[in-house]
């Protein structure tokens, strides 16, 4: 296994994330804040606490998973689709790499990016509600499992798509309603 090649693909994808850090982080944070302001104020003020859990606290896991799901899919699919779109994927395919090494680099970076955004979402939610995590290790395990699984799914979408419309059809029509 060529660990240097995996590391190069991983860090190349992570550099794309760090170069667009503001737009990568701002969009999920703003949408989370809007969920809390709109749904927390409109619906949450009308609902009573159920077993000591407020409505705002109730929607935190859903908002976190929604962000992790969408970011995992979009980061992985765009990460492999863009080299196809710009015809630079041939350089990657000509390199002495196995398919597993390429997948590991792209999916690892996409999963890492979505975990960072998930952590930011949990931090943002902590500004709106009194957040207490009962089982942090189980939460971390499921966040990692979800981000890796959906990054693999996003990688498949990026390979399948041959234009930007196909790249967005599954996340918009299947994942978001989910």
N, C-alpha and C positions, 0 to 999 in steps of 0.2 A: 504494500500500500504506500502510495506516494503522499506522505503527510505534508510535505512542503507545497505541493499543488493544491491540496485541500485548503491549506492555510491561506494561500494566495487568493483562491476563489472566495473564501470566507471574508478575508479582510478587504478585498475589492468591493464586495457587496456591502460590507459594513461602512466603508468609506462613502459609498453612495448615500447611505442613511445619515451619516454625520454631516455630509455636505448639504443635505436638505433637512437638517434637524428641526428647524422652526416649523416648516410645513408638515413634517412627519409627526411632530408632537402636538402642535397647535390644534390640528383638526380633531383628533380624538378628545383632547381636553375640552375644547369648546363644545363639542357635541355632548360630552358627559355633563358639563355644566348646564347646558340647555335642558337635558333630560331632568336634572334635579330641579331646575327653576320651573320648568313647565309642568312636568308630571308631579314633582314633589310639592309644588304649591297648589296646583289645580286639583289633583286627585288626593295627594297625601294629607292635605288639611281636612278633607272630608272623611278620611278613614281613621278608625281608631287603631291603637296598637293591638296586635294580636300576640299574646304570650310575651309581651314586652318588646316586640320587634315593630319598629315604625315602618311606614311604607318606604321611606327613603333608604333605610337600611336594607329593606327587602329587595330593592332593585339593584343594589351594588353588585352582587354576583352576576346577574344577567348582563349588566352594562360592561362588566369586566370581560366576560366571556364573549360578548358580541364584538368588542374591540379586538380581542385576541384572535377570534375566528376570522374576521374580515382582514385584519392586518397580516395574518399568516398567509392567507390565500393570495392577497394582492401583492405582498412582497415577493413571494416565491414565483408567482405567475409572471409578474413584470420582470423579475430578475432573469429569467430564462427567455422570455419573449423578446425583450429589447435587443439582446444580441442577435436573435433571429431576424428581427426587423431591420437592424442596421447591417446585416450580413457579416458580423464579426464572430458569429458562432462557429464559423469554419476554423478560425484560429484555435478555438477551444477543442473542437473535434479533432484537429490535426495534432494536438499535443498528446504525448504518451500517457493518457489518463484512461482509467476505466470508467464505465458509466456510474459505478458506485461512488467513485471519488468525486465526480462532478455533482452527483445528487447530494452527497454529503456536504459539499461546500455550499451549494445554493440553499439547500433546505436548512442547514445549520444556521446560516446567516439570517434567513427569513424567520426561523423560530426564535433566534436571539432578539431580533428587532421587535417581534410581537410580544415577547416577554418583557422587554423594556417598556413598551407602550402599555402593557397590562399593569406593570408596576406603577407607572405614572397615573393611570386611571384609578387605581386603588388609592394612591396618594391624593388625587383630586377629590375622590369621593369622601376621603377623610376630612376634607375641608367643609363638607356639607352635612355630614352625619357623624355621630359618635361611633366610630368603627372599632369593632372588637372581633378578631378572628379566632374562633374556637379551636380549629385544628389547622394550624399553619402548614404543617408538613404535607397533609393531605391536599390542601389548597395548592401548594407549590407543585406537587406531583401531578395534579390534574391540569394545572396551567401548562406545565411542560409537555404532558401527553397531548393536550389539545393543540398546542402550538406546533408540535412536530407533525402530528397527524394531518392537520389542515395545511401545513406548509407542503407536505408531500402531495396533497390533493391539488394545491395551487400550482405546484411544479408540473403536475400532469396537465392542468388547464393551460399553462404556458406553452407546453410542448404541442398540445392539440390546436391551440388558437393560431390562425394565420392572419388575423387582423384584430384591431383594437375592439371591435364590437363583440367578437367571439370571446375575447379576453374578459369582458365584463358581464356576459350574459349569465353565467352560472352564479357568480357572486351576487348579482342583483336579483335574479329571479328565483334562486334556490336558497342561498345562505342567509340573506337579509331577512326574508320572511320566516326562516327557521327560528 
